[in-house]
Structures are given as C-alpha cells and as structure tokens.
C-alpha cells in the first residue's frame, strides 16, 4: 500500500478498511498528489469533509472492466480529462500528434483518449446505467456550453450531453464539489441538484429559472456562426459570481442545458485550507519504474501564490475557468510550504517560481470587486489601466523578501507571467528594482505577443509603446545595478486581425532589435476564448465587427516564418510572404532587408556551407558527375 496516497487499487482501498468508496474519481492524468493538479485538490477536499475517494487513473477506454476497479461508488463517479484539455494535450496547433505526454508516467503517449471527458463518461455509462456522473476540470469547464472545436473544425454540443453526465462542476470547483457531495449524501436525486453555483445541469423544464438569459439555441448557432458570437458575448459578460445570470441553452427534443452563476471566489482563509491539505507533493510510487511523471519537474519547487486574473487577454481562457477576481494565499501558508520544500532531499536551494496565472497580481483589481463584482463591459487593464485600478506590489514584494530569508533558500525566481503594463502603472520602482536584482535568472520571460497595435487590440493587450517603455526601464535598472540580463519576449503569429502586413511589421521590429526567437506560438484556437470565437466566426464578439482571420495553413506558415526570417529553412516562405505583401524592398543587401535575393543568396550560402537555396549549378554538375562515375563502376 502506498502510504499517504489515496487508493488506486481495490487492495489499497481494503487496506483502509473501506468496502465501498463514496466517490470514484476517473482522471486522464497520472495520479499526482500535488495541489498543482486539480484532481489532488478535489479528492483531498472531499476526504477532509469525511468522504472516501478511489482514484482510477488513465483507464483503458476500450475495456469496460477498467472502470470497475472499485465497483459502483456509493454517491457518484467524478470525471476529469486532466490538467489540460485532452486535445491540446495530444496535438500541436498543426494538428500533428505531440511526441510526449508530460502528465503520463515516462512521458508515454496514447494513455488517454481524445475528448477524454466524453470518452470516460460513456465508458462509465456502459457499465453503470444510472449512477450519477459529475464532470469537471479544464476540459469540462471550457466546453460546458456549445462551442467551436478546432480539431474537427466543427461546432459541438455541451460536453455535459456528449459525456452522458448529470452535472458539470465548472471553474476551480472547491465550493461546488462539497455542496454536490453533501446533497447526494443527504439522499437527493442528482436530477434535483439544480441550485448549486458553479454547476451546469440538463433539464426539460426551465419554468422555475428566475432571472435567466436564453442564449441562441444550439441549432441556431450551428447554422449561423454569428449567433455563436452573440451567445459568447453574453457568456463573457456573465462570468462573475456577483453579477452573473443563469444561462439557458436549448437543444433538440426539448432539452435545455442550464449554467448556474459561478461559485464565489475563495477567501484567503479558504485558499490556505485548500493548500494545507495532506498532499504527498509527488506522483504515486507505482510510477517510479517508468521514470515518474515528467510534469512534476515543472512545479515541484514552485509556489502558487494566487489564482484568477484580471488581465483579460482574449486568447486566454482564464476568465472562463478561474475568473477575473484574484484570490490569494497568506504569507504564512506560502512560507510553510517553502519550509517543507527546503527539507526535500533533492532541493538545491532554488525556488523556481512564486506566482500564478499572473505573478504580480496579489489583490483584486479594485475595492468594489469583492462586493459588486467585475465590470461587465470594461476591462481592468485594456486598452489602458482603469482609473479605479489598485496598483500595489507591496504585498508581493514583502512575500518575496520573506522567502529569500528562509533558511536553505539561495534564490527565489519569478518565472510565471509578469504583467508589464500593471508593473509600469506603479510609480514606486522598488518592486521593479528588486525583481531585477533578486528574482531574474539572467532572462526574464515577458509576453508582448505582437508589436502591431491593430493586432494587439484584437488580443486585448496594451499598445506596443507600453512594452517599449517597459524594455527601456528594464535596461536602465539593469545598468544601474551593473547586471547584464535579457528579456525573452513571447510572440504569437496569425492571431485574428493579423495579415501579412502586420506579420512583416513584426519581422522588421525583430530585425531592428537584433533578435530572432527560438520558439514562436502560432495562434491556437482553444475552447472558450474571445480569440477562438473571432477565428471561427470572423466577428469580434465584443463589438460585432468583422475581423480578418488567417485560416489558410500556408499563410499561417508564412506568418510564422517571418518571425524567424533568419532561419535558412524559412527562406522560401519569407520570400513569398514579402512578395505577396508588396514588400520586395525588404529583399536585397541593404541593412534594412530581411533576406537576400535568391541566386546571390544561394551562392553565398553555398560558400558558407548552409542555406537559403543550397544547390547552385556548380555543385549540381559535380553531383551529376559523381553519379555517372558510380554507374560506370557498376
């Protein structure tokens, strides 16, 4: 028996003296008992409330017996695809298969199905026709209503219906899962559990719904993508627990999917309780023979200090999952975890990160949020910081200072995202200076994403001038401290609104910067983001205006290649892109040019041993001569 872990076998369950578990939790990831994994939080929280939980990790979805490890649970099956949407986990944006799965023992692929939530739900239904099924996690949360699915390039129903489930616990789920458990334990039929915030249910009777909003029907949206843009705008304006309405989506045969308003954000005391549960902080020991679970390396020596984000980037789904209200742990809770971390035998003195979705958010964006909620039609930072925004890094700075002083800690890094426009909005530079002096490992990763203001507007990001101010200040502070540290900007190609014109502008910016990024993120249309709605509908759901969308794979390749125009392998794509954009002025020998003309560029590259066009005629004739000699010998 794996001491301290929740049971993953019938023998381990028997060892605890439990004949029949209250819940069986089916997960698409390996079982990792660490609070960075949603299944660990939910299962430990249920345990803390007196419920027994058995874990079935990565069952064989082709074998019904794999779901019957513990038999029928007393209350319900819980289902999660894992820490990522299973399709994002499986596929690059090119739709090619990823070679590794960091959430599976040994990084092995193929251990979970595509659309895992639905696959596991149907697997359970084949064995247990009437058992309650509650689905949750990122995949279920972001597919809770009808949505565009990039991988099939089609419009899909709520995952609640596809999984044959009874309830979705959406968002982070701590409040709703305990309420669901208590309701089931009281003897309530799962079909009557329609009142819990942070849940989605199905019904044929909506007469009792007060103050609800009827969304366009599934059939309407499937027929007319503009209706989906309209629906998403309503959804986006109702993601706040204080102001959110009941949302109703109609399906054929008189079925309605109903989304209750979001659950209340956790208080600091509740966050501390969640992170104070008896986690083992590692993967189940049964995975050791396969080399463990790779994902643990990213978070083993990192500290989560917050959740939620008021940044409002349009390509990010955090608004739909964690919400815009920032929730934080206390210093005492975080320091206690750091002191435990120091005792780990393989801890080398370096805390890899202290943060969350955005590291430097340590309080709600304004005082009214905790009583009146976030603004429906106004962002906190976009297009510029709101006049009511609370800009204060003092609490985060104090936390970092305390962590630096923990015995056994050599260095505390900040590697999760820093929101640079929020940083600049504070007049006092104390935090900025200490960030540069103590918390950067030679390189600081930031996310300007693009430099074209037209594209940045569609991304929900600040104007490029704001990033330029940040760069200038970062360099100035480094100079004052006598440090040589660098910014590593994350950039995105082919986001809605980006034409070849804007892609060329970005390439010119990188040319002037003297920098070519090693990695580029091509825009990935994942469920429940504003940007994905733009991609599918060609409409900005915020204002109903049309947006240019790059959907052609070849044009996407050109936009991506322009960001890495120095790479010889990208020469033909860059050449074609510049000609299509009418920018042949950037093909030549001037220092402002991105690439050289074809023939001369080819000769020069042949001389240097690599290249943009590798087969000049002289080498070609030698190759033919060699081939003739080989044939003569034969």
N, C-alpha and C positions, 0 to 999 in steps of 0.2 A: 504493500500500500504506500502511495506517495504521501508522506506525512505533510499535513498542512494544506494540500491542494484539495479542491473539490473532486468528487469521484468521477472518473471517466469510464469505469467498468462496473459490472454488477458485483464483482468481488469487492471492489473498493467501497461500493455502497453498503454491502453486507457488513463490511468491517466497521462501518459507522453505526451499525445496528438499525439501519433504515430499510424497511421491507419494500416500501413504495414511495418514490420521491414525489414531492408536491409539484415540482416542475422539471421537465426535461428540456434543456437548452441546446438546440442544434445550431452549430456555428460553422461558417465556411472557412474560418482561420484555424490554425493550430491553437490549442488551449494555452494561453499565456496569462498568468495571474499577475497582471500589472495594470495599474489604473490608466495607462495609455490605451488599453484595449477595452472597448465598450462592453464586451461580454464579461470581463472581470468585474467591472463596476456593478453591472446589473445583478450578476449572480451573488456577489458578496453582499450587496444591499439586501437582497431577498433573504439571504442567510441571516443577516443581522436582525431582520424582522421575524425570525423564527421559522422560515420556510426552508425545506430541503431542496437542493438542486443537483441534478445529474447532468454532466456535460457530454454531449455527443459531438465530437469534433470531426469535421470533414467526412461525413458518412458517404458510402458508395451510393450515389443517387440511382444506380441501376439495380440495386439489390435492396428489396424491401426489408430484409432481416436486419440491415444495418441501422434501421431506425427503431428497432425493437429491443435494443440493448437493455433498457430498464423496464420494458413493458409500458403499459398505459400510465401516464402520470396521474396523480390524484386531482390536480387542478387544471394544468394546461401544458401544451408544448410552447416553447418560446423559440423563435427563429431569427437568425441574423446572418446575412451573407458575409459579414466580417467588417474589418475596419475600412474597407474600400468597397465601392460599387464593384461587383464581380466582373463587369465588362471592362471597366477601367483597369482592374487588376490583371485581366487577361490580354488586353490589346493596346498597342500603340495607337496614336491618332491615325496612322496609316492603315489601321485595322489588321496589321500583322501581329502575330502572336508574340507576346513577351517571352524571352527565354528563361526567366526565373520568376518565382513567386516568393517574395520575402516573408510572407506570412504562413508559409508551409515548411515543415521540417526539411532541412537540407536545401531549401530553395526550390524544391521539386515543383514542376508544373502539372496541371491536369488533375489535381486533387479536389477541385470543386467544379461544379457545372457552370456554364454561362447562366446568367439570370438566376443566381443561386437561391434567392429568397423564394421565387415561384417554384423552382425545382424541388426544394426541400418541403415546401408546403404541400405540394401534390404527392410527394413521396409519403408524407405522414397520412394524408387523406386516404391513400390506398390501403393502409393498414388499420387506421382508426377513423371511421366514417364521421363520428360525432364529437370527437374530442375538441375542446377549444384550442385554437391556434392564434397566438399573438405574435406578430412580426414587428421587427424594429431594426435599428441600426441605420447606417448611412444609406444603403440601397433602398430600404423600405421608406425611409423618411423622405428622400428626394423623389421618389416615384409614387408618393401617396395619392396623388390625383393624376388624371390623364396627362400624358407628357410625350414630347418628341424623343424618339430613341435613335441616336446617331448610328448605331451599329447595324440596324436594319433599315435605316433611313425611312422610318415609318412612325406612325402615331399609335401609342399604346394606351391601354386602359390602366386604371389604378392597379397597382401591384396587389392590393387587397383582394381584387377579384381573380387575378391571374394565379395567386398563391392559394386560392380557396381558403383564405384565413378569415377570422372573425373580427380581429381588431389590429390596428397599427398603433404602436406607441412611437410617435414621431418626436424628433428632436433628441435631446440627450437622455430623456426617459426616466430619470430618478423618481420624480414625483408620480408620474402616471403608472409606472410599473408596480409600485407599492399599493396604490389605490386599486389597480386591477386585481392584484393578488388578494387584497382584503375583501373585495367584492365577491370574487369567486369563492373564497374561503367561507364567506357568510352564507353560501348556498345560492347565490344569484345565478340565473342562467346567463351565459355570455351574451346572448342576444338582447338582454335587457341592460347591458352595461353601455349606455349611450351618453353618459353625463360627465365623463372624465376629461378634463382639459388635457390637451396634448395627445389626443387619440383620434382615430378615424374609424368609422364603422359603416356597415351597409344596412339598408332598410328599404321597405316598400311603403312606409308610412312616414311622411315628414310633417304631418299636421301639428305635431307638438313642438316643432322647432320655432323658437321665438327669436326675432331679430336676426334672421338668417339672410344670406345673399344667394340667390340662384345663379350659378355660373352657366355659361353656354353648355349645352349638352355635349356628351362625348361624340355623338353622331354629327352635330353641327361643326365641332372643331375638326373632326376628321375630314369633313367635306370642305371646310373653309379655314385655312390656317390663320386668317385674320381674326377669326373668333378665338383661336387659342391665344393670340397676343392680347386680346381683350380680357380673357379669363386670367391670364398670368398677371396682368396689371392688378386685377382685383386681389389675387392671391398675395402678391407682393406687398400690397397695402394692408394686409391683414395677418402679418407675421408677428405682431406684438401681443403679448398676453394681456395688456391693459385695454387695448382698443380693438383687438381682432374680433371679427364676427364669425358666426357659424357659416361655413361654405358648403353649398349643396350642388352636387354634380349628377346629372341624370344620365342613365344608361337604358338600353332597350329592355323590354319586358318589365317595365315599371320599377326597376332597381335604382336606388339612389346611393351614392357614396357621400357621406357627411363628414366634414372635417370640423371638429370642435376647436375653439380657440387654443392657442399654445399654452403650455403649462407655465406657471410662474417661474421666474429665474431663481436660482438657488441663492440663499443668503450666504455670507461668509462663513457663518457657523455650520450651515449645511454642507458647503463645499469642504470644510475641514473634516466633517464627519465622513464624507464620501472618501476623501483621500486618507483618512485614518483607519480604514477597514483593514483586516489582517491579510493583506496581499503577500504573496511569496516573491514578487518582483522578478519573476523569471518564468521560463516555459516549463511545462510538465516534464519531469525527468525521463519519461518514456521516449522523448525525442532525442535524447543525448546520443544514441547510437547513430543517428543520421546527421549529427553535427549541430543539432539545435535549430532554432528558428532565427533566420537572419535579421528579421525586423527588430529584435531585441537590442541589437547593437546601436541602433539609432536613438533609442530612448532610455537605455539602461542607466546612463549617468546624466540624464537631463531632468529638469524640474518643471512641471506645469504650474504656472502661477495664476493663469486666468483662462477664461473661455468667453465666447461671444465676441463680436467685432462690429464696430460702427463705421468701419472703413468703407463699406458699400461698393467694393469692386464688382462690376457687372458680370465678370466671368467666374465669380466665386459663389459657391452655394451656401456659405456660412449663414447668411441671413435666413435661409430656409431650414437650417439644421440647428445651429446654436443660438441664433437670434442676434439682434443688434445691441442688446443690453449686456455690458461687460460684467462678469461675475468673477470674484477673486478669492483666493485662499489667504489666510492670515500669514503674517511673517512667521509666527510660531509653528504653524503647520508645515511650512516650506522648510524652515530650519531643521525641524525634527527629521524630515525626510533626508535632508542633506547630511545630517549627522549619522543616520543609518547608512547612507550611501558610502560615507568615508570608511565604514567598517568592512565593506565588501573586499574580499581578498584581491580582486583584480582592479581595484580603483587606484589610479595613478596620480591622483591629486587634481584632476581636471573635471570640472562640471561643464558639460558640453553646451548646455543651453538653459536659460531661465526665461520662460515666456509662455506663448500660446499662439493662437491664430495671428495676433499682432503683439509683439513682445512689450512694447511701450504703452499699452493700454492697461491701466490699473484702476480705473474707476469708470462709472457710466459717463457718457459724453456731456451730460448736463444734469442739473439737480432735478429737473421735472420728470426725468425718465422713470424714476422709481415710483412715481405716483400717477403720472399721466401717460406714460409710455413714450415711445419714439414717434417722431413726426411721420405721418403717412406719406406726404408728398414732398418731403425735404430731406436731404442728406446732411450728415454732420460735417463732412469734410469736402464734399463736392457740390458745385465747382470750385468753391473756396470754403475755408473754415467758417462755420456758423458763428454769429455774434454771441450766441449763448454757450458756445463750446467751453468746457472746463479743460484748460490746458495746464497740466501739472504733473511733472515727473518726480516730485519729491518722494513719494511713497516707494516707487520702483527703485529710485536711487538709494534710499535707505535700506531696502531689501538687499540690493546687490552689495552694499558695503558690509552688511551683516554676514552675508555668505562668504565674502572674501576673507572675513576674520575667523571662519570656522577652522578649528584645528585639523590639519591634514589636507586642507584645500589650498592648492598652489595657484590656480587660475579659474576664474568664472567667465565663460564665454556667453555672448548673446548671439545666437545663430538663427533663431526664428525671426520672422519679418519685423523690421523696424519701419514704421510708417513715417517717412521723412518729412511730409508736409505737416504732420502733427508735431514732430520734433522742432521744426522751424518756427512753429506758431508760439513757442515758449520763448520769451525774451531773455530769460536767465539761461546762460550757456553751461551751467555747472554740470548738468547731466550729460550733455553732448561731449564735454571735455573728458569726463570720467569714462564714458562709453569708449571713446577713442583710446584713452590711456590704459585702461584696465581690461576691457571686455571684447577687444577685437583681436583675432588670431592672425594678424597680418593682412587679412582680407575681410571686408565687410560686405555681405550679400544684401543688395537692395533691389527693389522691383519697380523701376520706372516704366517697364513694359514696352514703351514706344517713345518717340520724340515728336511725332506729328500731333498737333493739338486736335486735329479733326478726329484722329483715331482715339486719342486719349479721352476725348469727350464721350465716345461710344463705350469706352472701357470703364468710365466712371472714375478716372484717375485725374490728378491735378495737371495743370499745364506744364509743358516742358521747362518753362522758365523757373518753376519751383524746384525741379530737380537740379537745374543748373546752379541755383543758389545753394542747394544742399552740397553739391560737389565742391563748390568754391569754399564753403565753410569747413567741410571735412578736410580739405587740403591745408587750409590755413591753420586749423587746430593741430594737425599732424606736424606742420612746420614749427609751430610754437613749442611742441613737445619734443622735437627732434626725432620724430618717428617717420618711417617710410612704410606706410600702409596703403592698401589699394581698395577701391570699390569694385565689386563684381556685379554688374547690372544684369538682372534678368530681363530678357526681351522676348516678345511674342510676335510671331508672324501670322499674317492672314486673319487677323481678328475682323469681325464685321466692321465695315467702314474703311478698311484698308484696301486701296487699289495699288496697282504697280507704282503709281506716282508716289504714294506715301511710303511704300517699301523702298524706293530709290532714295527718298529723303533720309530714311533711317540708315541706309548704307553710306550716304555722304557724311552723316553725323559720325558714324563709326570710323570712317576714313580720317576725318579731322581729329578724332580722339586718338587715333593710332591704336585701335583695339579691335580684335576680332574674337567674339565669344566662342568658347569651345562647344557650348550647348545652346540650342535655341528651342523654345517651346512653340510648336505650331499650335494654333488655337484648337482646343479640344472641346467639342460641344457635349458637355455632360448635363445630366438632367437638372432641372430647376435652377437655371441661371438666366439672368436677363440676356446675356450674350447668346446663349443657346436659342432662345426664342427669336432673337434677331436672325441667327443663322438659318433657322427653319422657315420663318415667315417672311424675312426681308423687311420686317417692320420693327421699329423701336417701340416696345410696349409702353414705355413711359409717356410718349407724346403721340404715338400713332403714325409717325413719319417713316417714309421708306429709307432703307439702309442698303448700301452696296454690300453684297456678300460674295466672298471668294469661295466658290464650291468646287471649281474645276481642279482636279488633282495636279494637273500640270502647272497651272498658275500658282497654286499653293506651293509647289516645289520651287518655282521661280522666286516667290516672295521670301521663302526660307533661304534660298541660295544667296540672295542679295545681302543678307545679314552676314553671311560667311563668304563674301565675294573673293577673299584672298585664297581660299581653298582651290587648288588647281582642278579638282574634280567638279567644281561648280561652274567652270568657265563657260560651257555652252549654255547653261541655264541663265547665267548672268548676262551673257551676250544677247540672248534672245529677249530677256526682260528689258534691257536697256533700249533695244531697237523698238520693241512694242510700246515702250513708254515715251518714245521720241527723245531719248537722251543719249544719242550717239556721241554727244560731246564728252561723255564720260568714258569713251573708248579711245585710247590714244596714249601719248607719252608724257603729257603734262602731269604735274604732281597732283592735280585735282582729279585725274582719271582713275577709274576703278580697275580697269583691265586694259591690256594692250591689244592692238589689232591682231587678228587671227594668225596670219602667216609669220609675221615677225615675232609675235609672242611664241609661236611654236618653235622657231629656230633657237630663240634664246633659251627656251625651256629644255630643248634637246641638249644644249650645251651644258646646262646645269643638272641634267640627269632626271628631270621630272616634268610634269606637266599639264599645261592647259591644252596642248594639242601635240601628242607625243610622236607622230610619225612623219617627219619631213622626208622628202623624196630620197635623199642620200641614204638614210637608214633603210628606207624601203627597198632600194636597189640591192643593198648588202644582204638584206633578208632573203630576197628572191635568189641571189647568187648562192647563198648558203643552202637553200632548199634544193637548187639544181645539183649541187655537189653531193648532197645526201642521196639523191635519186641515182646519180652516176655510180656511187659506191655500191648501192643495192644491186 
